[in-house]
Amino acid sequence: MNGYLDFEKPIVELEKKIADIRDFATGESVELSREIAALEKKLERLQKEIYSKLTRWQRVQLARHPKRPIASDYIKALIIDFLELHGDRGFADDHAVITGFGKLDNLKLLVVAQQKGKDTKEKLYHNFGMANPEGYRKALRTMQLSARFGLPILVLIDTPGAFPGIGAEERGQAEAIARNLREMTNLPVPIVVVIIGEGASGGALGVGIGDRILMLENAWYSVISPEGCAAILWRDSEKKEEAAEALKVASFDLLELGIIDKIIPEPLGGAHRDPKTTFEAVKTEVLAAFTELASFPNDELILHRIEKYRSMGRYTIEPELEETAKPVVEPDEKQ
């Protein structure tokens, strides 16, 4: 892979041209600062033009960018004294899910994160971020432990989905996810969820119940991937761009629909362009969310959380549209 996406090619080519001119100027002791400055302004205009018009499918591509920060990058950058916890105490330790205690500034908390890996070796080790039942059970075990200590929970979501293998199904994949949905709803501690990359279906939702759902600008969150949707509806995965539009997978769609609570802006070009700025933005929003949630008693937290998810998908019909929404009943010709 080139390390850039197809629609980024003009940007990458201009960046390379600027780098080549800068190297030439340095090596030959030639004054080309004005030319370089002009090209840099052109690059800035080009970046704004391309990234301000991203389609939903292009945002999905950015969420999958090979250089995009993954969960372990956020943990390393933000969590102090991280102590990882392993295993579900029933079957195995699932490397697709990282759990552990640590501190975000001075706030002690539990981190539950879906881990993809970066190179091929890491991705195989972490199963590309696709958790087995033992991953969801490990997450629940540590979340219940955190609740016993009265510590808040931070969840980082980045998965292409729960692992669909035969072994996972035999060990109760659906049951593990369903149990997490029920138990997380009733945990008496604040839960903040951040979608940092891909949020695919029940694989994401299995650890994604929270009081505040934050989402990076170029992440995506949906009941199914665009390719999967296209393959089912049109029997053609190449219609993935149309599927992404229909599914409304983008952060601005989900904010409008009330699925998420806030969008965390990314640097121009995506989180991989400036990871440090992205980490700081996530830290600021997460701490603000936990500060707000700290004012609620535990029983209110649970009630608000339940109502939050019950209200998703609820809608009303405007009075003037109510008549048109009623089914038309044709008169019986025999009468």
N, C-alpha and C positions, 0 to 999 in steps of 0.2 A: 504493500500500500504506500502511496506517495506521502501520506501524512497530511493531506488536505482533501477537501471535498470538491466535486466537479465545479460547483458554482463559485468556489474560492479561487479557481485557477488564475483569473486576471489579477487578483490581489497578490497571489504568490509570485507570479511572473514579474510584477512591478517591484515587489520587495527584493527579489533576486537581482533585478537590474540596479536598484539603489545600492545594494550590498556590493555588487561588482564595481560600480563607479567609485564607491567609497574606498574599496581596496586598491583600485588603480590609482586614485588620488594620493593615497598614503604611500604606496610603493614607489610612485614616480615623483613624489613631492610636487604635485600639481594642485593648484587652487581651484577646486570645483564646488565650493560650499554653496554658491548661489544656485547652481544646477541641481545639487542634491536637495536643497531646501524646496525648490520648485517641484521636484518629483515627490517629495514627502507630502506636500500639500495636495498634489494630485492623488496620491495614495489615500490620504485621509478622505477626500471627496468620494473616491471609488468605494472605500469601505462603507461609508455612510449610505451610499446609493444602493449597494448590494444588500447590506444587513438590515436596512430599513424596509425592505420589500420581501422578506423571507416568506415562503409558503409554509404551510403546516408540515409538509413532508421534509422541507429543508431544515426545519427546526428539529424534526425527528433525527435527521442525519447529524445535526450538531450535538444532540444528546448522546449519540453513539460515536462521536469523534474519538479517534484512537488516542489523542493527547488530552482528552477531557479528564479533569481530576476525578478520582474514584473515592469510595468511602474511606479507605485507609489514608488517603492524602488529607482528608478533612480531619480525621482522628489525630494524625501526626501534627497537623498545623494548629489545631484548636484545643485538644484535650490534654490536660496536664496529668502526669502520673497515671496513665491509663493502665489498668490491670485487667487483662482479658480473662474471661470465664469460658470454659469449654464443656461441651457435651450436653446431651439431653437427659442423662441418667437412665436411659432406656434402651438405646440402640447404638448411637455413634455421635461423633462430633462433626457437624456439617460445616465445612469450610466456606460455604456460600454465605454464611451469616456470622458476623463478628459481634460478640457481646462483651461488655466489660464496664467496670466502674472507673470514674476519673473526675476531673474538675474542669469546668468551663469558666475561666477566670476563677472566682472563689465559690462557684456553685457546684456542689457535689451532685453527681447524677449518674444514671446508667445510660450507656450508649448501645443501641441495637442498630447494626448497619449491614446492608446487603453488599457483599464484596464481589466484584467481577474479576479482578486481576488485570494486568497490563499486557505482558507478553504472552506467548502461547503457553509456556510452562505454567505461569501463574493462573491463566484462565482455566486450564485443565484442572489445576489444584482446587480452584474455587468454583468449578463447574459453571463457569461463565455467569456467576451470580444467580443461578437457578437452584433454589433451595429444595431439599428433600423434606419429608415430614419431620425428621429429626432436627432440621434447622428451625422450623417453626416451633417445635417443642422446646428446643434450647432457648429460643427467644422468650417464650412464655415463662419458662422456669426462672430465667434471670429477671424478667419483669415482675414476677410475683415476689421474688427475693427483694427487689428494689422497693416494692410497695411495703414489705414488712419493715424495711428501714426508713420508710417515709421519704424516699428520694425520688425526684422527678426523672422522667424518661425522655431521652432524645432518640428519635428514629431517623435514620438516613436511608432513603429508598432509591435503589438503582438496580433494577432487574428486568430481564426480558420475559420473565414469567416463572412460575413454579416449575420444577423439573417434571416432565411428563412421562418418565420412564415406568416400565412395568413394576419394578421393585418399589418405586415411590407410591404407586397406586396400591400395591399389596400391603404396604405398611401404613396406609391410611392418610394419603395426601389431603383428600377433601375433608376428612374429619379433623386433621390437625389445623387446617386453615379455618374451618368453621369454629372450632374450639377457641382459637385465638381471637376471632371476631367477638365472640361472646364474653370471654374473660377480659379482654382489653377494654371493652365497654365499661366494665365494672371495677377497674383498678382505681383505688382511692388516692392517686397521685397525679400531678399534672403530666400530660404527654404532649410533646411537640414533635410533629413529623415534618421532615424536609425532603422533598422529592428533588434529588440532585442530578438525576439523569433520566433513565427509563423507569416508568411506572406501569408495568404491564399486568393488568387483570388481577386475579386473586393472588397471584404471586406477590404483588405489591401490597394489596389490601390485607393480606395475612399478617402483616406487622404494621399496617398503616392506619389503625384507628387512633385518633388523637383529639385533643382539645383545640389545637391550632394546626392547620395544614398549610405549610409554606411550600413554595415551589420556585425553583430557579427559572428564569425567564425562558430559556431554551430547552427545558426539560419537557417530557410528555407523560401523559397519564390517561389510560383508557382501559376499557374492558377487554380489548384485544389489540394486537399490533396491526398497523395498516396492511402489512403483507398478509397476515392471517385473515383479516376481514375480506380483503380482495379475493383471496383464494376461495373463501366460502361463498361469497355473494356472486362473484363473477367468474369463478373457476379460473382466475388469471391473476397471479400475484403481481404482474406488471401494472395493474391498476391501483397500486399502492398509494399513488398521489391523490387519486380521487377518493380513496378510502380514508386517507388522513383528513381530507377536507370534511367528509361526511361525519366522521367520528368526533370532530372537534377536540382534537388531542392537545392543543396548545394551551399554554398557561393562561392567556387572556380569555380563551373560551371557558375554561374551568372556573376562573374567577367570576365571570358573568353568570355562570350557571350555579354558583354557590357551592361548588365542590371543594374549592380551596379558599383559604382566608386571605392570602397575600402573595404577591409575586415579588421575588427578590431579583432586582436587575442584575444583569451580567455585563462585564466589560464588552465593548464593541468587538464583535467577532466571536464571542462565546467565552465561557469560563476558562478554557485552555489558553486563551490569549494573555490572561493576567490572573493566574490562580490566587496570588496573594490578595488581590482586591476582592476576589470572589469569596475567599475564606473570611475576610473581615466583614463583608456584607452579611454572610450567613450568621456569623457570630453575633453581630449587632441585632439582627432580627430575632434570633433564637433567645437571646438574653431578654429582649423586650417582651417577648411572648411569655417567658417563664415569670418575669416580674409581674405582668398583668395577671397571670393565672394564680400566683401566690396569694392573691387577695380573696380567693374563693375557698369556702370550707369544702372539705372532701365530698360531702353529700351533694352539694351544689355542682361540683365538678362533674360528678357522675350523671346527674340529671340533665345538665346542659349538654354533655357529650351524647347522651341517648337522644335528646331532642334534635341535636345537630344532624345525626344520621337519619333519623326518622323523617326529617323535613326534606331530605334530598329527593328530588324527583317530584315533589309536591307542586302543583300549579293550580291556578284558578282561571276560569273562563270569564271574559268580560261580558257584562249583561247584553250588550248589543250583538255579541257573537253567539250568545247562548242558543238563540232560535236556529241559527244556521248549523249549530253543532248537533241538533237533534236529528235522529234518523228519520228519513222520509218514509211514511207508510202509505203504500199505494192502496186505493179503495178496491174492495172486493167486487169484481165485475158481476158476480152472481147476485149481489144484493140489489 
